[in-house]
């Protein structure tokens, strides 16, 4: 299996596509001004304590107050709170916890009012990004993620990923971490740490301690609400979590992002920097790798599979519903049960892909085709779990019910990826009033004349829908050539399937859009 990462970097956001064997598996959009990413640590101010909810609302600088439940305080909240107040009041002058006196763990059945009060400062971490009308969800159980481990301040526990099955390796990792772990810090060992050397683990732990030191320095001068430690960029976080021997290439169309990723890979996997490759062609990077077409086909209400079977995906406020249909696939009339299991298994693989791709969270209900054979239902259940094993979000798959429904719960920490694939009517542009589409070329040329003669642009690119591009460039004496003879300047025409049928844009020599 080959794994590629393709990154389209723009001034407002980065769009990150993860491909497995050229198939789109994950798609992420990261806004350049996003200050509320999962993992960010803030010094916040308690706005309201709600005893009825056993929770508090916290000001972290977002338009809506963030939500902190008592169960998300963590058992060592009293120690964390004591430390934060000490740092803010200039009484504690070191990030080390060796000499810090820990408080007793808080009661699991306690009340929020016993720990927090209005206007109090609190160190919290973003657990869920703002979704819909809700503000961020918070946690006070602070953790700092690295390549091989997660550092947990104010804890003394060492735990190893359950995905590491070898007991000897688990024991080895625990002994190593115990020998290098600073006092007052817990460590969670990640799956990728399996069979790694002491030097690799020690280097990662040192990086995490440096981050904690930076957090402490920011905390000394912070006035809430203030971000004291930001999570790394989404693209770097994906590399941290996914980088393995299957990774082949990372393509990026921005020089600064390329340098950032090269530097990050050099720190976590020295010698693999060459896999980061720049992209400088005129064709948009997603267009070149066929990602744009996959997005159009995968984000609609109906998702068709190779056999002709298809999924219908519906969203409600409370849950997501996926209906499996056999469609026009070739059928064996003599064995309906075999047809059902074939369609269901193919659909199960596509459902697992869709959940990752759209980052669907909460409750998902899948209506598979009914099967009478109990062994087939068991096979479907096992395969569904197998297809979901590469999903990094926490999830639970329940066995099929007697009605043939499979229920899945999947962790939701970010807004669902929603891309509208339906295009506006090319004639009325959604207004209900038609315009003379035969005048499109005249309209484009009028703008072209203005740009060349009035704005004095020397080099120009026109990006249009592929059908329009074919019309403008077709033939020996094409419209494109007529423009060249008329204005004595060559206009580059590029197709983009991301554009609506009659949409077009002009770009200057630097690739910046010319807004008319």
C-alpha positions in Angstrom: 0.0 0.0 0.0 1.3 3.4 -1.0 0.4 6.5 1.1 0.7 10.1 -0.3 -0.1 13.4 1.3 -1.2 16.2 -1.1 -1.4 19.8 0.4 -3.0 22.8 -1.4 -1.8 25.8 0.5 -3.7 29.1 0.1 -3.6 32.4 1.9 -6.8 31.7 3.8 -6.5 27.9 4.4 -4.6 24.7 3.8 -6.5 21.8 2.3 -4.9 18.4 3.1 -5.7 15.2 1.2 -4.5 11.8 2.3 -4.4 9.2 -0.5 -4.0 5.4 -0.1 -3.2 3.7 -3.4 -4.4 7.0 -5.2 -7.8 6.8 -3.4 -8.9 9.7 -1.3 -9.2 8.6 2.3 -9.1 11.8 4.4 -9.7 15.5 3.6 -8.9 18.3 6.0 -9.3 22.0 5.8 -7.2 24.1 8.2 -7.9 27.9 8.2 -4.7 29.9 8.6 -6.3 31.9 11.5 -7.7 29.0 13.4 -6.9 29.6 17.1 -9.1 26.9 18.5 -7.5 23.6 17.3 -7.7 20.4 19.3 -4.7 20.3 21.6 -4.3 24.1 22.0 -3.7 25.1 25.7 -5.2 28.3 27.0 -5.3 30.3 30.2 -9.0 31.0 30.5 -11.2 32.8 32.9 -14.3 31.1 34.5 -17.4 33.1 33.4 -20.2 31.0 35.0 -20.4 28.0 37.3 -23.5 25.9 36.6 -24.2 23.6 39.5 -27.2 22.1 37.7 -25.0 20.9 34.8 -22.0 20.3 37.1 -20.0 22.3 34.6 -18.6 25.8 34.0 -18.5 28.1 31.0 -15.0 29.5 30.3 -13.9 32.6 28.4 -11.1 31.5 26.0 -11.5 34.4 23.5 -14.0 32.6 21.3 -17.3 34.3 20.4 -19.1 31.8 22.6 -18.0 30.6 26.0 -16.3 27.2 26.1 -17.8 24.3 28.1 -15.9 22.5 30.9 -17.6 19.6 32.7 -16.6 18.4 36.1 -15.6 15.0 34.7 -13.2 16.7 32.3 -11.3 18.4 35.1 -9.1 15.3 35.6 -8.2 13.7 39.0 -5.2 16.0 39.6 -7.1 19.3 38.9 -6.4 20.5 42.5 -2.6 20.2 41.9 -2.9 21.9 38.4 -4.9 24.7 39.8 -2.5 25.3 42.7 0.4 25.4 40.2 -1.3 27.8 37.8 -2.2 30.2 40.6 1.3 30.0 41.9 2.9 30.8 38.4 0.4 33.6 37.7 1.1 35.2 41.1 4.9 34.9 40.6 5.2 32.5 43.5 6.4 29.5 41.4 9.4 30.3 39.3 10.3 27.0 37.7 8.5 24.6 35.2 9.9 21.6 37.0 7.5 19.6 39.3 10.1 17.8 41.3 9.8 19.9 44.4 6.1 20.8 43.8 3.8 19.5 46.5 0.9 17.7 44.9 -2.6 18.0 46.3 -5.0 15.1 46.9 -6.9 13.8 43.9 -10.4 15.3 43.5 -13.5 13.2 44.2 -15.0 11.6 41.0 -18.5 12.3 42.4 -17.7 15.9 43.4 -19.3 19.2 42.5 -17.9 21.8 40.1 -18.6 24.6 42.7 -16.1 23.0 45.0 -13.3 23.5 42.5 -14.1 26.5 40.5 -15.6 30.0 41.0 -16.4 32.9 38.8 -13.5 35.0 37.5 -11.0 32.3 38.5 -8.1 31.6 36.2 -7.8 28.1 34.8 -5.4 26.3 32.5 -7.5 24.3 30.0 -7.0 22.4 26.7 -9.3 22.3 23.7 -10.9 18.9 23.5 -13.4 19.6 20.7 -13.3 22.5 18.3 -16.3 24.8 18.0 -19.1 22.9 16.2 -22.3 24.4 14.8 -23.7 26.8 17.4 -21.6 25.4 20.3 -18.3 26.8 21.6 -15.2 24.7 22.2 -15.3 21.7 24.6 -12.6 21.8 27.2 -10.5 19.6 29.4 -8.2 20.4 32.3 -6.4 17.1 32.0 -3.5 18.6 30.1 -1.5 16.5 27.7 1.2 17.3 25.2 1.5 14.9 22.2 4.8 14.0 20.6 5.9 11.5 18.0 6.4 8.5 20.3 4.7 9.5 23.5 2.2 11.9 25.2 3.4 13.9 28.2 0.9 14.3 31.0 1.9 16.9 33.7 0.8 16.4 37.3 0.6 12.6 36.9 2.8 9.7 37.8 1.3 7.0 35.5 3.1 5.3 32.7 0.8 3.5 30.2 1.5 1.8 26.9 -0.8 1.7 23.9 -3.0 -1.4 23.8 -2.2 -1.8 20.1 1.3 -3.0 21.2 0.5 -6.7 21.7 4.0 -8.0 22.7 4.1 -8.1 26.5 8.0 -8.2 26.5 8.0 -5.0 24.4 5.5 -3.4 26.7 7.6 -4.1 29.7 10.8 -2.8 28.0 9.1 0.4 27.1 7.8 0.9 30.6 11.3 0.3 32.1 12.8 2.8 29.6 10.3 5.5 30.3 10.5 5.0 34.0 14.3 5.6 33.8 14.1 8.9 31.8 10.7 10.3 32.9 11.0 13.6 34.9 9.4 13.5 38.4 5.8 14.8 38.4 5.0 13.9 34.8 3.1 10.9 33.5 3.7 9.4 30.0 1.5 7.6 27.6 3.6 5.5 25.1 2.2 5.6 21.5 2.0 2.6 19.2 4.8 4.0 16.9 7.2 3.7 19.8 7.3 -0.1 19.4 10.9 -1.4 19.0 12.3 2.2 19.1 15.7 2.9 20.7 16.3 4.7 23.9 17.8 7.7 22.0 14.7 8.2 19.9 12.4 8.1 23.0 14.7 10.3 25.0 14.8 12.9 22.2 11.0 12.9 21.9 10.7 13.3 25.6 13.1 16.2 25.6 11.1 18.0 22.9 8.0 17.6 25.0 9.7 19.0 28.1 10.8 22.0 26.0 7.1 22.6 25.0 6.1 22.4 28.7 8.9 25.0 29.5 7.5 27.3 26.8 4.0 26.8 28.2 5.4 27.9 31.6 7.1 31.0 30.2 3.9 32.0 28.5 1.9 31.4 31.6 4.1 33.7 33.6 3.1 36.8 31.6 -0.4 35.7 30.3 -3.6 37.6 30.9 -6.7 35.5 30.2 -8.0 34.7 27.7 -4.6 33.7 26.2 -3.2 30.8 24.2 -0.1 29.6 26.1 0.7 26.6 23.8 -0.5 25.9 20.3 -0.8 22.5 18.6 1.3 22.0 15.5 -0.3 22.5 12.1 -2.8 19.9 10.9 -0.4 18.7 8.2 2.4 18.3 10.7 0.1 16.5 13.1 -1.0 14.1 10.4 2.7 13.3 9.7 3.3 12.8 13.4 0.5 10.3 13.7 0.7 8.6 10.3 4.3 8.6 9.1 5.5 5.0 8.6 7.2 2.8 6.1 4.2 3.0 3.7 4.5 6.7 3.3 5.8 7.5 -0.2 5.5 11.2 -1.0 4.3 14.5 0.3 3.4 17.0 -2.4 2.9 20.7 -1.5 2.4 23.7 -3.8 3.7 26.3 -1.3 7.4 26.9 -0.6 7.0 28.0 3.0 4.8 25.0 3.9 7.3 22.7 2.1 10.2 24.1 4.2 8.1 23.7 7.4 7.3 20.1 6.7 10.9 19.3 5.7 12.1 20.7 9.0 9.5 18.8 10.9 10.2 15.5 9.2 13.9 16.1 9.8 13.1 16.3 13.6 10.9 13.2 13.8 12.4 11.0 11.0 15.9 12.1 9.9 16.8 11.1 6.4 13.2 11.1 5.1 13.1 14.8 4.2 13.4 13.9 0.4 9.8 12.6 0.4 8.6 16.3 0.6 8.3 17.5 -3.0 7.3 20.9 -4.3 4.7 21.3 -7.0 5.0 24.2 -9.5 2.9 23.3 -12.5 0.1 25.6 -13.7 -2.6 23.0 -13.3 -3.9 23.2 -9.7 -2.3 20.5 -7.5 -5.7 18.8 -6.6 -6.6 18.8 -10.3 -3.3 17.1 -11.3 -3.7 14.3 -8.8 -7.4 13.7 -9.6 -8.5 14.7 -6.2 -11.0 17.3 -7.3 -12.9 14.7 -9.3 -12.9 12.3 -6.3 -14.3 15.1 -4.1 -17.1 15.7 -6.5 -18.1 12.0 -6.6 -17.6 11.3 -2.9 -19.3 14.2 -1.0 -22.8 14.0 -2.5 -25.9 12.5 -1.0 -25.5 9.4 -3.2 -22.1 7.6 -3.4 -21.8 5.0 -6.1 -19.4 2.1 -5.9 -17.7 0.1 -8.7 -20.2 -2.7 -8.7 -23.2 -0.3 -9.3 -24.4 -0.5 -5.7 -24.7 2.8 -3.9 -25.0 4.5 -0.5 -27.5 7.2 0.4 -26.2 9.4 3.2 -28.6 11.5 5.2 -27.7 13.9 8.2 -29.9 14.9 11.1 -29.2 16.9 14.2 -28.9 13.8 16.3 -27.3 11.2 14.0 -26.2 10.2 10.5 -28.2 7.5 8.5 -26.6 5.5 5.7 -28.8 3.3 3.5 -27.2 0.6 1.4 -28.8 -0.1 -2.1 -27.8 -2.8 -4.5 -28.6 -0.6 -7.5 -27.9 -1.9 -11.0 -25.1 -4.3 -10.1 -25.0 -7.6 -11.9 -27.0 -10.1 -9.8 -27.0 -13.8 -9.4 -30.8 -14.6 -9.5 -30.2 -18.0 -8.0 -28.6 -16.8 -4.8 -30.1 -13.7 -3.2 -28.2 -14.3 0.1 -24.8 -14.2 -1.8 -25.8 -11.0 -3.5 -26.7 -9.4 -0.2 -23.4 -10.3 1.5 -21.3 -9.2 -1.5 -23.1 -5.8 -1.6 -22.9 -5.4 2.2 -19.2 -6.2 2.4 -18.4 -3.7 -0.4 -20.6 -1.1 1.3 -19.0 -1.7 4.7 -15.5 -0.8 3.2 -17.0 2.4 1.6 -18.8 3.4 4.8 -15.5 3.1 6.8 -13.9 5.3 4.1 -16.8 7.8 4.1 -16.6 8.2 7.9 -12.9 9.1 7.8 -13.3 11.3 4.7 -16.2 13.4 6.0 -15.1 13.1 9.6 -18.6 12.2 10.6 -19.0 11.9 14.4 -21.7 11.0 16.9 -24.1 8.2 16.1 -24.1 6.5 12.7 -26.8 4.1 11.8 -26.3 1.9 8.7 -29.2 0.0 7.0 -27.5 -2.9 5.3 -29.4 -5.3 3.0 -31.2 -8.0 5.0 -29.4 -11.3 5.4 -31.0 -14.5 6.7 -27.8 -16.4 7.5 -26.5 -15.7 10.9 -22.9 -16.5 9.9 -23.1 -13.8 7.2 -24.2 -11.2 9.8 -21.3 -12.2 11.9 -18.9 -11.9 8.9 -20.3 -8.5 8.2 -19.7 -7.4 11.8 -16.1 -8.6 11.8 -15.3 -7.0 8.4 -16.9 -3.7 9.6 -14.5 -3.7 12.6 -11.6 -4.6 10.3 -12.3 -1.8 7.9 -12.6 0.7 10.8 -9.3 -0.3 12.5 -7.3 2.3 10.6 -9.6 5.1 11.8 -7.7 7.2 14.3 -10.9 8.6 15.9 -12.2 6.6 18.9 -15.2 4.5 17.7 -17.4 1.5 18.7 -19.1 -0.8 16.3 -22.1 -2.8 17.5 -23.3 -6.1 16.0 -26.2 -6.0 13.5 -29.6 -5.8 15.1 -32.4 -8.2 14.2 -33.5 -5.5 11.8 -30.2 -5.5 10.0 -29.0 -2.2 11.4 -25.4 -1.6 12.4 -24.8 1.2 14.8 -21.4 3.0 15.2 -20.4 5.7 17.6 -17.5 7.8 16.5 -15.6 10.5 18.3 -16.4 14.0 17.1 -13.7 16.6 17.8 -14.1 18.9 14.8 -16.9 20.1 12.5 -17.9 17.5 9.9 -16.3 18.0 6.5 -19.1 19.3 4.3 -18.6 20.0 0.6 -21.5 20.8 -1.6 -21.2 18.9 -4.9 -24.5 20.2 -6.5 -23.7 23.2 -8.7 -25.8 26.3 -9.3 -27.8 26.3 -12.6 -25.3 27.6 -15.2 -28.1 29.6 -16.9 -29.6 31.4 -14.0 -26.8 31.2 -11.4 -29.5 30.2 -8.8 -31.6 33.3 -9.4 -34.4 31.6 -11.5 -33.8 34.1 -14.4 -32.0 32.9 -17.5 -29.2 34.8 -19.1 -27.9 34.4 -22.7 -25.2 31.8 -22.3 -24.0 32.2 -25.9 -22.7 35.6 -24.8 -20.2 34.1 -22.4 -17.2 34.3 -24.7 -18.0 37.9 -25.5 -18.2 38.7 -21.8 -14.9 37.0 -21.2 -13.3 39.0 -24.1 -14.6 42.3 -22.7 -12.9 41.6 -19.4 -9.8 40.4 -21.3 -9.6 43.7 -23.2 -10.0 45.7 -20.1 -7.2 43.8 -18.3 -4.8 44.1 -21.2 -5.5 47.7 -22.3 -6.6 49.4 -19.1 -4.7 47.5 -16.4 -1.6 46.9 -18.6 -1.2 43.3 -17.6 1.6 41.6 -19.6 0.8 38.0 -18.7 -2.6 36.5 -18.1 -4.1 33.2 -17.2 -7.8 32.3 -17.6 -9.2 29.4 -15.6 -12.5 27.9 -16.8 -14.6 24.7 -16.7 -13.1 22.0 -18.9 -15.9 22.2 -21.4 -15.4 25.9 -21.9 -11.6 25.4 -22.1 -12.1 22.9 -24.9 -14.4 25.4 -26.8 -11.9 28.2 -26.5 -8.8 26.2 -27.5 -10.3 23.9 -30.1 -9.1 24.1 -33.7 -6.2 25.7 -35.6 -7.9 29.1 -35.6 -9.3 28.9 -32.1 -10.7 31.7 -30.0 -7.5 31.7 -28.0 -5.4 32.3 -31.1 -7.8 35.1 -32.3 -7.2 36.8 -29.0 -3.4 36.5 -29.5 -3.6 38.1 -33.0 -5.9 40.8 -31.7 -4.1 41.8 -28.5 -0.5 40.6 -29.3 -0.4 38.8 -26.0 -0.8 35.1 -25.4 -3.6 34.2 -22.9 -3.0 30.9 -21.0 -6.3 29.0 -20.6 -6.4 26.3 -17.9 -9.3 23.9 -17.2 -10.6 23.2 -13.6 -13.3 20.7 -12.9 -13.8 22.5 -9.5 -15.4 25.4 -11.4 -19.1 25.6 -12.2 -20.0 25.4 -15.9 -20.0 29.2 -16.7 -17.5 30.2 -13.9 -14.2 31.8 -14.9 -11.4 33.7 -13.2 -8.4 35.7 -14.4 -4.9 35.4 -12.7 -1.8 37.6 -13.1 1.8 36.5 -13.6 2.2 35.9 -9.8 -0.9 33.6 -9.7 -3.0 36.2 -7.9 -6.6 36.5 -8.9 -7.6 39.7 -10.7 -10.9 40.8 -9.2 -13.1 42.7 -11.6 
